[in-house]
Amino acid sequence: MPRLAFLLCLLFAACGQVDYGATPAGRFKGSLFVMWVGEGGSSGDGRFVYVPNPRDPLRLVRATGTPRVIQPEMIYTDGGSIPRAGQLFRGFAPWGYAPAYMIHDWLFVARHCLTDGTPTQEERRIAEMEFIESAQIIAEAIKALIASGKVRENDVAPRVIAGAVAGPISYQRWTVQGECKTDRVSEADRAAAEAGIPGSGKSLRGLLRRGADGRMVPVAPAALVAAVSF
């Protein structure tokens, strides 16, 4: 392992075993939106939501494996959970491989909701998926981004990221219990995100949602930060 990759593995708190070189490239289809729905917590970075385009949702079509198509649903996102020290190196920006990170993060939300017994129909499709496959999928997704020309080739970053998400901290997150409710996008944020979808018409005619006091209140559309299409 190159010295840089070794140091980055230490930053990512140990790397597991994923053979990035032997992993087949997946293929992205569809499009996604990233929306800002509030100022977030103490980090000050804001609260963001991944929103699949309802007319052509983002899908990762895998070369092998089951399910063959991964289609993530709406989730909160902060891009990749990259340690700040690691962000100094090319390929390790939190949003550098954003669609791949969103695929991976949704797999964890789905696993948490399967564990807690409250999965959606789409989440049930990954019920038999093992932890190591979630790390292999991010490798497939990063290769798909490279093949599509969305990102440049990188000899270090994809291998380290795939190894990091196969490590013990990631496994601990995979097996945690009681996280599904926290993971779910709130009713208010979901309504704001749906109102902010370009061309949906919802933001033009206005939306209402039920407030804490039971009364119907208007929804302010979320701010569109980015749109990505394949």
C-alpha positions as CSV (number, residue, x, y, z in Angstrom):
1,M,0.0,0.0,0.0
2,P,1.4,3.5,-0.9
3,R,2.5,5.5,2.1
4,L,-0.2,8.1,1.4
5,A,-2.9,5.5,1.3
6,F,-1.6,4.0,4.6
7,L,-1.7,7.3,6.3
8,L,-5.2,8.0,5.0
9,C,-6.4,4.6,6.3
10,L,-5.2,5.6,9.7
11,L,-7.2,8.8,9.4
12,F,-10.3,6.8,8.5
13,A,-9.8,4.6,11.6
14,A,-8.7,1.3,9.9
15,C,-9.5,-0.1,6.5
16,G,-11.3,-3.4,5.8
17,Q,-10.8,-5.7,2.9
18,V,-12.3,-4.7,-0.4
19,D,-10.5,-5.5,-3.6
20,Y,-11.2,-2.2,-5.4
21,G,-9.2,-3.3,-8.5
22,A,-11.3,-6.4,-9.0
23,T,-14.6,-4.7,-8.4
24,P,-16.7,-4.3,-11.6
25,A,-17.9,-0.9,-12.4
26,G,-21.6,-0.2,-12.0
27,R,-23.6,2.3,-14.1
28,F,-25.6,5.3,-12.9
29,K,-28.9,6.2,-14.5
30,G,-31.4,9.0,-13.6
31,S,-30.9,12.2,-11.7
32,L,-30.9,13.6,-8.2
33,F,-31.2,16.9,-6.3
34,V,-29.5,18.1,-3.2
35,M,-31.6,20.6,-1.2
36,W,-30.9,22.8,1.8
37,V,-33.6,22.7,4.4
38,G,-32.1,24.5,7.4
39,E,-29.1,25.6,9.3
40,G,-28.4,22.2,10.8
41,G,-26.6,21.6,14.1
42,S,-23.5,23.1,15.8
43,S,-21.3,22.5,12.7
44,G,-22.9,25.4,10.9
45,D,-22.7,23.5,7.6
46,G,-26.5,23.3,7.2
47,R,-29.0,20.5,6.8
48,F,-29.2,18.9,3.4
49,V,-31.5,16.3,1.8
50,Y,-30.8,14.0,-1.0
51,V,-33.9,14.0,-3.3
52,P,-34.4,11.5,-6.2
53,N,-35.9,13.1,-9.2
54,P,-39.5,11.6,-9.2
55,R,-39.6,11.6,-13.0
56,D,-36.2,9.8,-13.4
57,P,-34.8,8.7,-10.0
58,L,-31.2,8.0,-9.5
59,R,-30.3,4.3,-9.8
60,L,-27.1,2.3,-9.6
61,V,-27.2,-0.6,-12.0
62,R,-24.8,-3.2,-10.7
63,A,-22.7,-5.6,-12.9
64,T,-23.3,-8.4,-10.4
65,G,-25.1,-8.9,-7.1
66,T,-28.6,-8.8,-5.7
67,P,-30.5,-6.6,-6.0
68,R,-29.1,-5.7,-9.4
69,V,-30.5,-2.1,-9.1
70,I,-30.1,0.1,-6.1
71,Q,-32.6,3.0,-6.0
72,P,-32.1,5.2,-2.9
73,E,-35.0,7.0,-1.4
74,M,-35.0,10.5,0.2
75,I,-32.5,10.8,3.0
76,Y,-30.5,13.4,4.9
77,T,-27.0,13.8,3.6
78,D,-23.7,15.5,4.4
79,G,-21.9,14.0,1.5
80,G,-19.0,11.8,2.6
81,S,-18.0,11.6,6.2
82,I,-14.4,12.5,5.4
83,P,-12.1,13.5,8.4
84,R,-11.0,17.1,8.0
85,A,-7.4,16.1,7.8
86,G,-8.2,13.7,4.9
87,Q,-9.9,16.5,3.0
88,L,-6.5,18.1,2.2
89,F,-5.8,15.3,-0.3
90,R,-7.3,15.1,-3.9
91,G,-10.3,12.9,-4.1
92,F,-11.3,13.2,-0.5
93,A,-13.7,16.2,-0.6
94,P,-17.0,15.4,1.2
95,W,-18.9,16.0,-2.1
96,G,-16.3,14.6,-4.5
97,Y,-18.1,11.3,-5.0
98,A,-21.5,12.5,-3.8
99,P,-23.8,10.1,-5.8
100,A,-21.8,7.1,-4.5
101,Y,-21.9,8.4,-0.9
102,M,-25.7,8.8,-1.2
103,I,-26.1,5.3,-2.4
104,H,-24.0,4.0,0.4
105,D,-25.7,6.1,3.1
106,W,-29.1,5.0,1.9
107,L,-28.1,1.4,2.4
108,F,-27.3,2.1,6.0
109,V,-30.7,3.9,6.5
110,A,-32.3,0.8,5.0
111,R,-30.4,-1.5,7.2
112,H,-31.3,0.4,10.3
113,C,-35.0,0.4,9.4
114,L,-34.8,-3.3,8.6
115,T,-33.2,-3.9,12.0
116,D,-35.9,-1.9,13.7
117,G,-38.7,-3.6,11.8
118,T,-40.0,-0.6,9.9
119,P,-38.6,-0.8,6.4
120,T,-40.2,0.7,3.2
121,Q,-40.8,-1.6,0.3
122,E,-37.6,-0.4,-1.4
123,E,-35.6,-1.0,1.8
124,R,-36.9,-4.6,2.0
125,R,-35.1,-5.3,-1.3
126,I,-31.7,-5.2,0.5
127,A,-32.8,-7.4,3.4
128,E,-30.3,-10.2,2.6
129,M,-27.4,-7.8,2.0
130,E,-24.3,-8.4,4.1
131,F,-22.2,-5.6,5.5
132,I,-19.2,-6.2,3.2
133,E,-21.4,-5.9,0.2
134,S,-22.3,-2.3,1.2
135,A,-18.5,-1.5,0.9
136,Q,-18.3,-3.3,-2.4
137,I,-21.2,-1.2,-3.7
138,I,-19.5,2.1,-3.0
139,A,-16.5,0.8,-5.0
140,E,-18.9,-0.1,-7.9
141,A,-20.5,3.4,-7.6
142,I,-17.2,5.3,-7.6
143,K,-16.1,3.3,-10.6
144,A,-19.4,4.2,-12.3
145,L,-18.7,7.9,-11.7
146,I,-15.2,7.6,-13.2
147,A,-16.6,5.6,-16.2
148,S,-19.2,8.3,-16.8
149,G,-16.6,11.1,-16.9
150,K,-18.1,12.8,-13.8
151,V,-14.9,12.5,-11.9
152,R,-11.2,11.9,-12.7
153,E,-9.2,8.7,-12.2
154,N,-7.5,8.5,-8.8
155,D,-5.0,5.8,-7.8
156,V,-5.5,6.3,-4.1
157,A,-8.8,7.8,-3.0
158,P,-11.3,5.2,-4.2
159,R,-9.3,2.3,-2.7
160,V,-9.0,4.1,0.7
161,I,-12.7,5.1,0.8
162,A,-13.8,1.5,-0.1
163,G,-11.5,0.1,2.5
164,A,-12.6,2.7,5.1
165,V,-16.3,1.9,4.7
166,A,-15.5,-1.8,5.2
167,G,-13.8,-1.0,8.6
168,P,-14.9,-1.6,12.2
169,I,-16.5,1.8,12.7
170,S,-18.6,1.4,9.7
171,Y,-19.6,-2.1,10.7
172,Q,-20.7,-0.7,14.1
173,R,-23.0,1.8,12.3
174,W,-24.4,-1.1,10.2
175,T,-25.4,-3.1,13.2
176,V,-26.8,-0.3,15.4
177,Q,-30.4,-0.5,16.7
178,G,-33.0,2.1,17.3
179,E,-31.7,4.5,14.6
180,C,-34.5,4.3,11.9
181,K,-36.7,7.0,13.3
182,T,-33.8,9.4,13.6
183,D,-32.7,8.6,10.1
184,R,-36.0,9.3,8.5
185,V,-36.5,12.7,6.8
186,S,-39.1,14.6,8.9
187,E,-42.5,15.4,7.5
188,A,-41.7,19.1,7.4
189,D,-38.4,18.6,5.6
190,R,-39.9,16.1,3.2
191,A,-42.7,18.5,2.3
192,A,-40.2,21.3,1.7
193,A,-38.0,19.1,-0.5
194,E,-41.0,18.0,-2.6
195,A,-42.0,21.6,-3.0
196,G,-38.5,22.5,-4.2
197,I,-38.4,19.9,-7.0
198,P,-37.9,21.8,-10.2
199,G,-40.9,21.6,-12.5
200,S,-43.1,19.8,-10.0
201,G,-45.6,22.6,-9.9
202,K,-46.0,22.1,-6.1
203,S,-44.0,25.1,-5.3
204,L,-46.2,27.2,-7.6
205,R,-49.6,26.3,-6.2
206,G,-48.3,25.9,-2.7
207,L,-48.4,23.0,-0.3
208,L,-49.9,22.6,3.1
209,R,-48.8,20.3,5.9
210,R,-50.1,19.7,9.4
211,G,-48.3,21.7,12.1
212,A,-47.6,20.7,15.7
213,D,-50.9,22.2,16.8
214,G,-52.8,20.2,14.2
215,R,-53.6,23.1,11.9
216,M,-52.6,23.2,8.2
217,V,-49.6,25.5,7.5
218,P,-48.0,26.5,4.2
219,V,-44.7,24.9,3.2
220,A,-41.7,26.9,2.1
221,P,-39.9,25.1,-0.7
222,A,-36.4,23.9,0.1
223,A,-33.5,25.6,-1.6
224,L,-32.0,23.6,-4.5
225,V,-28.3,23.4,-4.0
226,A,-27.3,21.0,-6.8
227,A,-28.7,18.8,-9.5
228,V,-26.9,15.9,-11.1
229,S,-28.0,13.8,-14.1
230,F,-26.7,10.7,-15.8
